[in-house]
Amino acid sequence: MAKKKMGLEDLGGFVFSTNDDFDENEIHQDDNTELLSPGEQRLEAHFSKKGRGGKTVTIIKGFEGPEEDLITLGKKLKKSCGVGGSVKDGDIIIQGDDREKIMKLLQKDGYKVKKVGG
């Protein structure tokens, strides 16, 4: 999943260190991690209606990469299905049970997608 890493911005830019050799740039070296191509991604298409007032949604889990790419992919899926949705906690949430259509779209883009649940 695309988990947000904490950085200095999350601390308000204030850092306290007793290390005289502290280098702020060393902290940001992890931000340049290697990105996974769509073929290396293992996504899961879930169906859910829990906690949503009986309304059904399709949840795409397992995306690894920058949050900007996740948001872009979410927008593309919402537009292709003609429905609403959102991106929360590293998951793409699409209104309705469009798992088959979403899986075909993701596979067309090179993602490996597995159907999970009923």
C-alpha positions in Angstrom: 0.0 0.0 0.0 1.0 3.5 -0.5 1.8 4.6 3.0 2.8 8.2 3.6 6.3 8.5 5.1 6.8 11.1 7.8 9.2 13.9 6.9 10.4 17.1 8.4 7.3 18.9 7.0 5.1 16.8 9.3 7.1 18.1 12.3 6.5 21.7 11.2 10.1 22.0 9.9 11.5 21.8 13.5 14.1 19.1 14.2 16.1 18.7 17.4 19.2 16.6 17.4 22.1 16.2 19.8 24.2 14.9 16.9 26.8 17.5 15.8 27.1 15.7 12.5 23.3 15.7 11.7 22.6 16.2 8.1 18.9 16.9 7.1 19.5 15.7 3.6 20.2 12.2 4.8 16.6 11.9 5.9 15.3 12.7 2.4 17.4 10.1 0.7 14.7 7.5 1.2 12.3 9.6 -0.9 14.2 8.6 -4.1 13.2 4.9 -3.8 12.8 2.9 -7.0 9.3 3.0 -8.4 7.5 -0.2 -9.3 6.3 -0.5 -12.9 2.6 -1.5 -13.4 3.7 -5.0 -14.2 5.4 -5.4 -10.8 2.3 -4.1 -8.9 0.0 -6.6 -7.2 -3.4 -5.0 -6.8 -6.5 -6.4 -5.2 -10.1 -5.6 -6.2 -12.3 -5.8 -3.1 -16.1 -5.5 -2.9 -17.6 -3.9 0.2 -20.7 -2.3 1.7 -19.7 -2.3 5.3 -20.1 1.0 7.1 -21.5 2.7 4.0 -25.2 2.6 4.7 -25.8 -0.4 2.5 -24.1 1.2 -0.6 -21.7 -0.9 -2.5 -18.1 0.1 -3.4 -15.1 -1.4 -5.1 -11.9 -0.9 -3.3 -8.5 -1.2 -5.0 -5.7 -2.1 -2.5 -2.0 -2.8 -2.8 -0.8 0.2 -4.8 2.9 1.0 -4.1 4.2 4.3 -5.3 3.8 8.1 -4.9 0.4 9.3 -3.7 0.2 11.6 -6.8 0.2 8.5 -9.0 -2.4 6.8 -6.8 -4.7 9.9 -7.2 -4.1 10.0 -10.9 -5.0 6.3 -11.2 -8.1 6.8 -9.1 -9.3 9.7 -11.3 -8.8 7.6 -14.4 -10.8 4.7 -13.0 -13.6 7.0 -11.8 -13.8 8.6 -15.2 -13.8 5.3 -17.1 -16.6 3.9 -14.9 -18.6 7.1 -14.9 -19.0 7.1 -11.1 -17.6 8.9 -8.1 -15.1 7.7 -5.6 -12.1 8.8 -3.6 -8.6 7.9 -2.5 -8.1 7.3 1.2 -5.3 5.6 3.2 -3.6 4.3 0.1 -6.8 2.7 -1.3 -8.9 3.7 -4.3 -12.6 3.6 -3.5 -15.0 3.5 -6.5 -18.7 3.7 -6.0 -20.6 0.6 -7.1 -19.6 -3.0 -7.9 -17.6 -2.4 -11.0 -14.8 -4.9 -10.2 -14.8 -6.6 -13.6 -14.6 -3.4 -15.5 -12.0 -2.0 -13.2 -9.9 -5.2 -13.4 -10.0 -5.1 -17.2 -8.9 -1.4 -17.2 -6.0 -2.1 -14.8 -4.9 -5.2 -16.7 -4.9 -3.2 -19.9 -2.5 -0.7 -18.2 -0.3 -3.6 -17.3 -1.2 -4.1 -13.6 -1.7 -7.5 -12.1 -5.1 -7.5 -10.4 -6.6 -10.2 -8.2 -10.3 -10.4 -7.3 -10.8 -10.7 -3.6 -14.0 -11.5 -1.8 -17.6 -12.4 -3.0 
